[in-house]
């Protein structure tokens, strides 16, 4: 069962609305906009979490960001290699 919905009226620039409508596909503009708002809320929540973590542990340095990004790329490469050998 889907969550209850409510109708809202929003205002946005026409070019953005037209681009969203063109991309919305069969689910429609309302679903497209709802998904975009949900993603923004997730980003806002992550930013809040980062602020709390940085207040407790200090800001993350660029070197730390690069090291973690390298680890992520390596993990993805290993997953891709594992999937290819399993097939």
Secondary structure as the mmCIF struct_conf table of DSSP 4:
data_model
#
loop_
_struct_conf.conf_type_id
_struct_conf.id
_struct_conf.beg_label_comp_id
_struct_conf.beg_label_asym_id
_struct_conf.beg_label_seq_id
_struct_conf.end_label_comp_id
_struct_conf.end_label_asym_id
_struct_conf.end_label_seq_id
HELX_LH_PP_P HELX_LH_PP_P1 UNK A 2 UNK A 4
HELX_RH_AL_P HELX_RH_AL_P1 UNK A 14 UNK A 23
HELX_RH_3T_P HELX_RH_3T_P1 UNK A 25 UNK A 27
HELX_RH_AL_P HELX_RH_AL_P2 UNK A 28 UNK A 57
HELX_LH_PP_P HELX_LH_PP_P2 UNK A 59 UNK A 61
HELX_RH_AL_P HELX_RH_AL_P3 UNK A 62 UNK A 86
#
